[in-house]
Every structure is written in structure tokens, then in C-alpha cells.
Amino acid sequence: MISDPLAVHGADDGDLTHFLYRSNAREGLGQDDIDSIIAQARIRNDQSGLTGCLHFEDGLFFQWLEGPRAPLDAVIRLIRSDPRHSDIADLSYGPLKRRHFADWQMRVTNRDSGSLMDWVASNEVSTIDRGAYAGTVSAFLVAISR
């Protein structure tokens, strides 16, 4: 998996870990489905000690999750098997020094909050260079959540 510039290797709390991915929403996924995903994620994350942000735009999910490694890895397995999306692309995984979404079991944003696609274009970031792309997605999620 790709490292992220917001992640800090050799973190003080060796267990605090993050995961960032992008996926395609299942065709026909509606707002009720998205609301269900959010509700389930908030409950699961609260029980697992995870926090994060989910951004949905133009049929794509971008999600940052952070927390203790073992529960995070368990949630990653659930994410990979969820039929509500496909083509999961791992953008970043690794240790963190501090949480970026400590106050959010699951912060949710969408194009109305801000456009990731516009952010990428305005910063002239290559979507082919995964490291640069991951850093840009991470920075966008943090910026839009403040």
C-alpha cells in the first residue's frame, strides 16, 4: 500500500493506524443506501474506536479511517466485502502520530461541501502518481472537515 504524507512513520502510539481508499459506488446506489452506510459506519466505528471521513462525489467514495490497528484491519476486511461498492483502490495505509478526525465517528462530505475533483484539478495533481494523489485526497478531507 502507498504511504501518505499526513501519516507519520514511527508513531508514538505504534498502534494508531490509518487507511485511505477510493471505490466506485454500485450502480443505482441511492441516498437511502448512503444514509445506511453512514449510520452503520458510525455505530461500528464507535464500537471499534475508529474515526474518519467519508466523501462521496460523482459515484466515487473516498474514505479515511484511523484508529487502533486490529479493529481497523477488521473493518478493512468488511469494506472489501461490501457489495455496495467495487474497484477498491488502496491509496494509503500506515501508522499515525495523531488522529485527523478525532471528533468524528464518521465525518461525511459530498460535492455540496466541496469538490475533490475541483481540488485535484486546481492543484494540478496527477491521479497516476498514487503518492501525490493520496496526499491530495488526504489534505482535501482534512481541509473540508474543518
N, C-alpha and C positions, 0 to 999 in steps of 0.2 A: 504494500500500500504506500501511498505517497505521503510524505511529511508535509506539515503545514507551518507557515511562518509564525502563526499565533501559538503553536504548540511549543513547549519548551522541553527539550530532552534533558534527562537527569532531574526531573521534577522533585521538589522537596518531599511530596507525599507519593512516592513511587507508584501508588495505586490509582491516582486521578488520571483518567484517560479520556480521549475524545475520539469521535468518529464523525466524518463528514461524507455524505454521499449525494448523488443525483440519481433520479429514476424517472421513468415515464409512467404517468398515470394510466390506468386501464381505460380503454375506450369506453365512453359512456359514464364515467365516474362523475357523479353529481355532487352538489353542495351537501346533501344529506350524508353521502358517503364520507366526504371530507370532515364534516362535523363529527361523525362517528370515529374516524381515525384520531381526531384531536382529543375527543373525550377519553377514548381508550388509552391513548398515549399519556395523557395527564395522570390517569389513575396508575398505570403501570410504572411511570417514571417516579411518581411519589412513593410508591411501594419499594422501588429499587434504588432510590437515592440518586436518580438521574435528573438532569436538567438539560434544556436545549431550546432549539428554534427550528420551526418547520416553515419553509417558504414554498408557496405554490404559485406557479406562473406559467401560462401557456402550455398546460398539460404536463409540466415538469414539477417534481418535488425536489427540493434541496433541504437536507436536514443535517443539523449539527446536534450531536448528543455528547454529553460529558458526565462523568461520574466514576465510581469505582469500577475497575476493570472487569471483574467477574460478572456483575449484573449487566454491564454494558455489552459484554460479549454475548450474553444470553439474549439480550434484546436485538442485537445484530442478527443472530440466527432467526429470530421471529420476523424481522424485517425482510430478510432474504426469502422467506417462505410465504410472505403475504401476497395473495393474488390480486390485490388492488393496484399493484404497480409491477413494472417489469424493467428489464435492462438496467439493473442497478450498477452504477459506476462508483467504485470506491475512490474518493478524492483525497482523503487524509485519515490517518489513524495513528495515535501515539499518546505519550504522556503530556500532561499539562501541569503548569505551576499553580494556576488558579482557574476557577470557573469563569466563563464569559457570560453565562446565563443563570447565575446563582439564584435569582429571584423568580425563575420561570420553570415550572414542571414541563411546560411546552409553550414557548412563545410562538405565536402564529402570525405570519405576514403573507401578503399577496401583492399582486400588481398595484392594488389601490394604495398600499403602504409605501411602495416604491418598486421600481422595476430593476431586477437584477440584470436583465438583458441590456437595458439602457446603461447601467453602471459598468458592465463589462465593455460595452462599445465606447463609452466616454473615456474609459481608462486605457483603451486600446490594448486590451489583454488578449493574448492568444488562448483560444479554448483547446488548442492542440497540446500546448505545454501544460501538463497536468499540475505541476508545482505552482506555476503562476496562476493558473485557473483556480486551484484550491485556495490559494491565498486571497484571491479576489473575492471568491464566494464567501469565505470566512469573514473578511473585512466588511463586506456588504451586510451579512447577517448581524454582525455586531453593531454596525453603524445604524441600521434601520431599527434596531431594538432599543435604542437609547432615547 
